[in-house]
């Protein structure tokens, strides 16, 4: 495994240093726009670099003949292709959502464990089964997380660190599992990308955000299928991006605007108008992961800390 991580580190660093050249060859460049905050054209090669990391990890895993790993990488690949086409051709949001749902339907129907058939309420010590509605519930959850992740992508570092902490919390705290090789290689790649992203050398692009969304979607569904995990613990780590998504969609629809139209009313932009980039990321991450971390440390229901995070979110939104 050490050899793989060294190889991934070298490949990631090389691709990062040559991002300008790669972006020009592939026409993967994010140009300034009134709905964005950067002033210069920036390579959107982060997703491509992340994809190469997962691809090399997959090749490494072939020797272990892990079928589930092959299924996961197939899911990631298809989502990545949606993202990379969007980066190049600026696809309509409804087209992307349609492909996300079609891909997910295929995996739901072909894989027995890629389904949310039940949720567990720790506070009641009971499970609720969805029965015939399980396919629709699964598709709804996939769609919500996909859209929320894309809406949260707007400032340097945020999606990278949201993804890193989500993987760590989901695997180590919520499900009490060990990190697998793909978790480790993904986190390693994201840590390297974070430096180049923070210094405005490259962006993840929709390809990177979509790839990470698909990874979190697949991992969460799989863990929920095989383990008894508190539904509110899972909700807590996607709480802020979820609330912000709902707020933005309701606000845009009420103003008779496209619900997926880009603007600067996102929570991260509101924070950025009050704080610098580093503190904006720290506040966003604190509100996102404080509930589950404090709940685990203090042994108190995560619902109390979810309430606190939601209160602070709306205090910041309404400038109280």
N, C-alpha and C positions, 0 to 999 in steps of 0.2 A: 504493500500500500504506500510506503514511503516513496518508492520510485515513481508511482503515479502522481503523487502530490507534488513532487519536484518537477516532473514533466509539465503538469498543469500550470504550476507557478511560472516556469520559463515561457511556455506558450502564451499565457495571459499577459505577461510583461512585454513580450515581443510585439504582440498584437496591439497592446495599448500604446506603445511607443510609435508604432506605425499606423495609428488610427487615421491620421490625415490622409495618408496614401491609400489605405483601404477604402475609406469613405468616398474618395474621389473616383476610384476605380468602379465601385459598386453604386455610386450615386446615393449614398446614405448620409445625407447632410441635413441638419435641422436649421432652417433659416429663420431669422428674427420675424416676429409677428406681433400685432397689437395685443393678442391674448397671451403672449409669452413674456418673460422677463429678461431673457438674454439678449444682448445687443449685437453679437457677432454669430456667424455661422459656426456650428459645432458638429463634429462627426457623431452619428448615432450608431456606433459600432459596439456598444456595450452588450446588446442582446446577442450579436453574432459571436462575440468572445465568450459569453456565458454558454451559448449553444455548443461551441467547440469543447468547452470544459466538460459538459454533460456527455458529449459524444465520445470523448476519450475515456471517460469513466465507464461508459457503456461497453466500449471495446474491452476494457480491462475486466469487466464483469462477465463477458461472454465465456471466459474460461471457467467460470463457476456455474455456468448453465442455470442461471436464475431466471425462470420464465417471467415472474412478476416484474423483474427489473426491465425486461424487454417490453412488456406491456406499458409500463410507466414511461419509458423513453419514447414509445410510439405516440403516446398522448402528448408528451412535451413537444415532440417534433411537429405534430400537426398544429398545435397552438402557436409554436414559433413561426411556422410558415404564414399563419394569419397575420402575425405581428410584423414580419419582415416585408410582406406585401403592403401592409399599411404604411410602413416607413418609406417605402419607395413610391407608392402610388396614392397615398392618402385615401384609403378606402372609406366609404360611407359607414358610419357606426352601425347602422342596421344590417349591413352586409356582414360585418365582422361578427355581430351577435348571432346572426343566422348560422354562420359556419361554426361558431362555438357550440351552439345548441345541437346542430347536426352531428358533429364529432362526438359530443357527449352522449347523445342518444345511441350512437353506434356502440360506444364502450359500455353503456348501461345494459344494453341488450345482449352484448357478447361476453360480459364479465359478471359473474355472480356476485362478487364482492364490491363492485363499483356502484353502490347504491346506498342511499340513506333510508334504511327500512325501520330504524327506531332511534329514539333519543332518550338519554337517561337524565332524570332530574335528581340530583344528589340531595337537595333539600327535602324531597319527598321519598327518597330511596325507592324510586320506581321508574320503570321504563314505559315509554309510550310508542306503540307501533303504528305506522302509517297505513299498513295494509295495501289496498289497491292504489292509494294516492302516492306511494313511495317514489315512483318514477317522476311524477310532477314536482314533488318536494325536492328531489335531487336536482332536477333541472333548474328549479327556482334558486336553490342555494348556489349552484354553479354560476348562474347568470349574475346573481347579486355580488358574489365575490369578484368575478371577472370585471364587472362594471366599476365596483368600488375601488379595486386596485388601479384601474386605468384613470379614474378621477383623482386618485391620490398622487398620481405622477405629475409633478409640476415644478419641483425644486430639487436641486442637487442633494443627493444623499438619502432622501426620505424613503423611496421605495427600496433601496439597497438595505438600509438598516431595519426597516419594517419587516423585510423578508428574513433577514438574519435572525432577528429576535423571535419572529413567528416560528421559524424552524426549531430554534432552541427551546422555546417555551412549549411548543406542541409536542416535541419528542421527549424532552427531559423532565418537564414538570407535569403536563396534562396527562400524557400516556405512560410516563415513567419508563420509557424505552431508551436504548442507546442510539447514538447517531450512527447511521449507516455510511458507507463510503460516498454515496452521492450527496448526502447531507454535508459531509466534511468538505468534499471538493467544491460544492456550490458555495459554501460559506467562505472558503479560502479565496475563490475567484471573486466573490462579492467584496471581500475586504481589500483586495488589490484594486478592483474597479473603483472603490469608494475614493481612493486618493485621486485618481484621474478625473473622477466625476466632480469631486469637491473643487478641484482646481480648474474646472470648466474645459478639460481636455477632451472629454467625450460624454455622451448621454447614453443611457440604457436604450432609449427608443421604445416604441410600442412592442417591438420584438422581445426586448428584455423584460418589460413589465408583464407581457402576456405569458412568456415562458415561466416567470416566477409565479404568476397567478395559477397557471395550470399545475405547477408543482405543489402549491399549497392546497389546491382543490383536491388533487389526487391523494395526497398524504392524509388530509383531514378525513376524507370519506373512508379511506382504508382503515385508519385508526379507529374511527367510530364503528366500523363494521365488526372489527375483531375485538374491540375493547369496550369496557363500560366507562365512558368518560362523561363528566358533567357537561351538559349542553351549555350552561352559562359560562363555564370556563372557556369553551371554544368561542362563544360569542364575544367574550371580553377582549380577546386579542384582535378581533376585527371590528370592535365596537366603534372607534372613532371614524375610521374610513367608511363604515356602514352608515352611521348617523349623518356624516357630511354628505354622502351620496344621496340619501333620502331628502335632506334639506335642500340640496341644490336642484334635484329633479322637481320637487314640489314648487320651489321658487321660480324655476324656469317655465314650468307648465302654467302656473298662475299668471305669469307675464306673457303667455302665449309665445314662448320661445321654444326652440328645439331643446329637449331635455339633455341632449348630449353635446350641446354647443359649448365650445371652450370660452371661459371667461376668467376673471381674477377674483371671483367671490369664494373660492375654495378656502377651507380652513387654513391650509398651509400658507396661502397668500395673505390672509388676514394676519396670521402670526408674523409673517415676514415684514409687514408694514410696521410692526411694533418692536421686533427684535432682529438681531442679525441672523445669518443663515445657521450657524452652529446652535444657537439657543432655540431657534425655531424647530430644528430637528429634535433637540433634547426635550422640549415641552411636548411635542407631538408624540414622541416615543414614551414619555413618562405617562401621559394620559392613556396611551394605548395598552401599556403593559404593567402599570402600577396595580391594577385590580388583581390580576392573577398572581403576581409576585408577592404582594402583601398578603393575599389570602393564603398562599402556600406557607409563608413564613410565620404568620400569626395564627393560622388555623381557624380563621374567621371566614364566613361565607363570602364568596366573591361578589355577591349581589350588593353588599354594602359599599364596596370599593367601586363597583360599576356606577352606582348612584353618584358617588363623589366625582368620578371622571366626567360623567354627563353634566353635572352641575357646573364644573369648571369650564367645560367646552362651551356651554351656552353663555356663561359669564363673559368669556372672551369674545364670542360671536357678537353679543349685544353690547359689548364695551361697558359693562357694569363696573 
